[in-house]
Amino acid sequence: MFTKEGEKNVDTVNTTIGAGTVLTGDVRVEGSIRVDGEFEGKVEATDTLIVGESGRVEGNATVANAMIGGRMFGNVFASGKIELQRGSQLLGDIETRGLVIEDGVVFQGNCHMGEVADGPVRRRDEIRSGFDIGDELEEDDSDV
Protein backbone atom coordinates (compact mmCIF):
# COMPACT_ATOMS: atom_id res chain seq x y z
CA MET A 1 0.00 0.00 0.00
CA PHE A 2 1.04 3.60 -0.45
CA THR A 3 2.47 4.64 2.88
CA LYS A 4 5.47 6.87 2.15
CA GLU A 5 5.39 10.40 3.46
CA GLY A 6 2.94 12.55 1.53
CA GLU A 7 1.03 9.58 0.11
CA LYS A 8 -2.31 8.24 1.23
CA ASN A 9 -2.82 4.93 2.96
CA VAL A 10 -5.95 3.46 1.41
CA ASP A 11 -8.09 2.75 4.47
CA THR A 12 -11.45 3.95 3.20
CA VAL A 13 -13.05 2.66 0.05
CA ASN A 14 -16.10 4.56 -1.17
CA THR A 15 -17.31 1.91 -3.64
CA THR A 16 -16.89 -1.87 -3.62
CA ILE A 17 -17.73 -4.39 -6.33
CA GLY A 18 -17.76 -7.57 -4.28
CA ALA A 19 -16.65 -11.10 -5.17
CA GLY A 20 -19.30 -12.89 -7.21
CA THR A 21 -20.64 -9.60 -8.65
CA VAL A 22 -20.57 -9.00 -12.41
CA LEU A 23 -21.08 -5.36 -13.42
CA THR A 24 -21.01 -3.77 -16.87
CA GLY A 25 -21.01 -0.01 -17.54
CA ASP A 26 -18.99 3.07 -16.78
CA VAL A 27 -18.34 4.25 -13.25
CA ARG A 28 -17.17 7.60 -11.87
CA VAL A 29 -16.23 7.60 -8.18
CA GLU A 30 -15.48 10.50 -5.87
CA GLY A 31 -12.84 8.70 -3.79
CA SER A 32 -11.64 5.07 -4.04
CA ILE A 33 -13.12 1.97 -5.65
CA ARG A 34 -12.31 -1.69 -4.94
CA VAL A 35 -13.10 -4.49 -7.40
CA ASP A 36 -13.16 -8.05 -6.06
CA GLY A 37 -15.72 -9.23 -8.62
CA GLU A 38 -15.86 -8.63 -12.38
CA PHE A 39 -16.25 -5.19 -13.95
CA GLU A 40 -16.39 -4.29 -17.63
CA GLY A 41 -16.34 -0.63 -18.59
CA LYS A 42 -14.55 2.64 -17.96
CA VAL A 43 -13.42 3.55 -14.43
CA GLU A 44 -12.78 7.11 -13.26
CA ALA A 45 -11.83 7.73 -9.63
CA THR A 46 -10.47 10.79 -7.88
CA ASP A 47 -8.47 8.54 -5.56
CA THR A 48 -7.45 4.87 -5.86
CA LEU A 49 -8.56 1.92 -7.97
CA ILE A 50 -7.93 -1.32 -6.10
CA VAL A 51 -8.28 -4.59 -8.00
CA GLY A 52 -8.27 -7.40 -5.42
CA GLU A 53 -6.76 -10.84 -6.03
CA SER A 54 -10.11 -12.20 -7.22
CA GLY A 55 -10.94 -9.01 -9.16
CA ARG A 56 -11.12 -8.65 -12.92
CA VAL A 57 -11.44 -5.32 -14.75
CA GLU A 58 -11.88 -5.06 -18.50
CA GLY A 59 -11.71 -1.44 -19.59
CA ASN A 60 -9.68 1.72 -19.22
CA ALA A 61 -9.10 3.48 -15.91
CA THR A 62 -8.29 7.11 -15.17
CA VAL A 63 -7.41 7.45 -11.50
CA ALA A 64 -5.10 9.13 -9.01
CA ASN A 65 -3.49 5.80 -7.98
CA ALA A 66 -3.98 2.13 -8.83
CA MET A 67 -3.21 -1.05 -6.92
CA ILE A 68 -3.63 -4.10 -9.13
CA GLY A 69 -3.69 -7.46 -7.35
CA GLY A 70 -5.93 -9.32 -9.79
CA ARG A 71 -6.44 -9.05 -13.55
CA MET A 72 -6.72 -5.79 -15.51
CA PHE A 73 -7.32 -5.71 -19.26
CA GLY A 74 -7.13 -2.10 -20.41
CA ASN A 75 -5.11 1.08 -20.19
CA VAL A 76 -4.42 2.73 -16.83
CA PHE A 77 -3.76 6.47 -16.53
CA ALA A 78 -2.71 7.43 -12.99
CA SER A 79 -1.60 10.89 -11.92
CA GLY A 80 0.15 9.32 -8.90
CA LYS A 81 1.38 5.75 -8.64
CA ILE A 82 0.54 2.33 -10.06
CA GLU A 83 1.40 -0.74 -7.99
CA LEU A 84 1.32 -4.17 -9.66
CA GLN A 85 1.19 -6.73 -6.86
CA ARG A 86 2.57 -10.27 -6.86
CA GLY A 87 0.52 -12.59 -9.09
CA SER A 88 -1.38 -9.82 -10.87
CA GLN A 89 -1.85 -9.41 -14.61
CA LEU A 90 -2.05 -6.14 -16.54
CA LEU A 91 -2.56 -6.28 -20.28
CA GLY A 92 -2.63 -2.69 -21.48
CA ASP A 93 -0.68 0.52 -21.59
CA ILE A 94 0.05 2.60 -18.52
CA GLU A 95 0.85 6.26 -17.98
CA THR A 96 1.89 7.27 -14.49
CA ARG A 97 4.25 9.29 -12.35
CA GLY A 98 5.43 6.27 -10.31
CA LEU A 99 5.42 2.51 -10.86
CA VAL A 100 6.01 -0.47 -8.55
CA ILE A 101 6.13 -3.97 -10.04
CA GLU A 102 6.48 -6.88 -7.62
CA ASP A 103 7.97 -10.26 -8.53
CA GLY A 104 5.59 -12.62 -10.37
CA VAL A 105 3.61 -9.95 -12.25
CA VAL A 106 2.52 -10.35 -15.87
CA PHE A 107 2.60 -6.96 -17.63
CA GLN A 108 2.14 -6.69 -21.38
CA GLY A 109 1.94 -3.18 -22.74
CA ASN A 110 3.74 0.10 -22.96
CA CYS A 111 4.68 2.31 -20.04
CA HIS A 112 5.10 6.08 -20.08
CA MET A 113 6.38 7.61 -16.87
CA GLY A 114 6.57 11.23 -15.88
CA GLU A 115 4.17 13.96 -14.83
CA VAL A 116 0.61 13.22 -15.92
CA ALA A 117 -0.77 16.63 -16.80
CA ASP A 118 -4.52 16.34 -16.29
CA GLY A 119 -4.81 13.78 -13.49
CA PRO A 120 -8.04 11.83 -12.99
CA VAL A 121 -10.20 14.07 -15.17
CA ARG A 122 -8.32 13.15 -18.35
CA ARG A 123 -10.27 11.33 -21.03
CA ARG A 124 -8.61 8.43 -22.84
CA ASP A 125 -9.50 9.72 -26.31
CA GLU A 126 -7.60 12.95 -25.55
CA ILE A 127 -4.38 11.03 -24.99
CA ARG A 128 -2.13 10.63 -27.96
CA SER A 129 -0.49 7.21 -27.86
CA GLY A 130 2.62 6.42 -29.81
CA PHE A 131 4.90 8.62 -31.89
CA ASP A 132 3.62 9.80 -35.26
CA ILE A 133 6.59 9.53 -37.59
CA GLY A 134 4.60 11.08 -40.47
CA ASP A 135 4.59 14.49 -38.77
CA GLU A 136 8.35 14.36 -38.37
CA LEU A 137 8.89 13.37 -42.02
CA GLU A 138 6.73 16.23 -43.35
CA GLU A 139 8.95 18.76 -41.60
CA ASP A 140 12.11 17.21 -43.09
CA ASP A 141 10.85 16.97 -46.72
CA SER A 142 12.48 20.31 -47.61
CA ASP A 143 15.94 18.80 -47.10
CA VAL A 144 15.45 16.08 -49.74
C-alpha positions in Angstrom: 0.0 0.0 0.0 1.0 3.6 -0.4 2.5 4.6 2.9 5.5 6.9 2.1 5.4 10.4 3.5 2.9 12.6 1.5 1.0 9.6 0.1 -2.3 8.2 1.2 -2.8 4.9 3.0 -6.0 3.5 1.4 -8.1 2.8 4.5 -11.5 4.0 3.2 -13.0 2.7 0.0 -16.1 4.6 -1.2 -17.3 1.9 -3.6 -16.9 -1.9 -3.6 -17.7 -4.4 -6.3 -17.8 -7.6 -4.3 -16.6 -11.1 -5.2 -19.3 -12.9 -7.2 -20.6 -9.6 -8.7 -20.6 -9.0 -12.4 -21.1 -5.4 -13.4 -21.0 -3.8 -16.9 -21.0 0.0 -17.5 -19.0 3.1 -16.8 -18.3 4.2 -13.2 -17.2 7.6 -11.9 -16.2 7.6 -8.2 -15.5 10.5 -5.9 -12.8 8.7 -3.8 -11.6 5.1 -4.0 -13.1 2.0 -5.6 -12.3 -1.7 -4.9 -13.1 -4.5 -7.4 -13.2 -8.1 -6.1 -15.7 -9.2 -8.6 -15.9 -8.6 -12.4 -16.2 -5.2 -13.9 -16.4 -4.3 -17.6 -16.3 -0.6 -18.6 -14.5 2.6 -18.0 -13.4 3.6 -14.4 -12.8 7.1 -13.3 -11.8 7.7 -9.6 -10.5 10.8 -7.9 -8.5 8.5 -5.6 -7.4 4.9 -5.9 -8.6 1.9 -8.0 -7.9 -1.3 -6.1 -8.3 -4.6 -8.0 -8.3 -7.4 -5.4 -6.8 -10.8 -6.0 -10.1 -12.2 -7.2 -10.9 -9.0 -9.2 -11.1 -8.6 -12.9 -11.4 -5.3 -14.7 -11.9 -5.1 -18.5 -11.7 -1.4 -19.6 -9.7 1.7 -19.2 -9.1 3.5 -15.9 -8.3 7.1 -15.2 -7.4 7.5 -11.5 -5.1 9.1 -9.0 -3.5 5.8 -8.0 -4.0 2.1 -8.8 -3.2 -1.1 -6.9 -3.6 -4.1 -9.1 -3.7 -7.5 -7.4 -5.9 -9.3 -9.8 -6.4 -9.0 -13.5 -6.7 -5.8 -15.5 -7.3 -5.7 -19.3 -7.1 -2.1 -20.4 -5.1 1.1 -20.2 -4.4 2.7 -16.8 -3.8 6.5 -16.5 -2.7 7.4 -13.0 -1.6 10.9 -11.9 0.1 9.3 -8.9 1.4 5.7 -8.6 0.5 2.3 -10.1 1.4 -0.7 -8.0 1.3 -4.2 -9.7 1.2 -6.7 -6.9 2.6 -10.3 -6.9 0.5 -12.6 -9.1 -1.4 -9.8 -10.9 -1.9 -9.4 -14.6 -2.0 -6.1 -16.5 -2.6 -6.3 -20.3 -2.6 -2.7 -21.5 -0.7 0.5 -21.6 0.0 2.6 -18.5 0.9 6.3 -18.0 1.9 7.3 -14.5 4.3 9.3 -12.3 5.4 6.3 -10.3 5.4 2.5 -10.9 6.0 -0.5 -8.6 6.1 -4.0 -10.0 6.5 -6.9 -7.6 8.0 -10.3 -8.5 5.6 -12.6 -10.4 3.6 -9.9 -12.3 2.5 -10.3 -15.9 2.6 -7.0 -17.6 2.1 -6.7 -21.4 1.9 -3.2 -22.7 3.7 0.1 -23.0 4.7 2.3 -20.0 5.1 6.1 -20.1 6.4 7.6 -16.9 6.6 11.2 -15.9 4.2 14.0 -14.8 0.6 13.2 -15.9 -0.8 16.6 -16.8 -4.5 16.3 -16.3 -4.8 13.8 -13.5 -8.0 11.8 -13.0 -10.2 14.1 -15.2 -8.3 13.2 -18.4 -10.3 11.3 -21.0 -8.6 8.4 -22.8 -9.5 9.7 -26.3 -7.6 12.9 -25.5 -4.4 11.0 -25.0 -2.1 10.6 -28.0 -0.5 7.2 -27.9 2.6 6.4 -29.8 4.9 8.6 -31.9 3.6 9.8 -35.3 6.6 9.5 -37.6 4.6 11.1 -40.5 4.6 14.5 -38.8 8.4 14.4 -38.4 8.9 13.4 -42.0 6.7 16.2 -43.4 8.9 18.8 -41.6 12.1 17.2 -43.1 10.8 17.0 -46.7 12.5 20.3 -47.6 15.9 18.8 -47.1 15.5 16.1 -49.7 
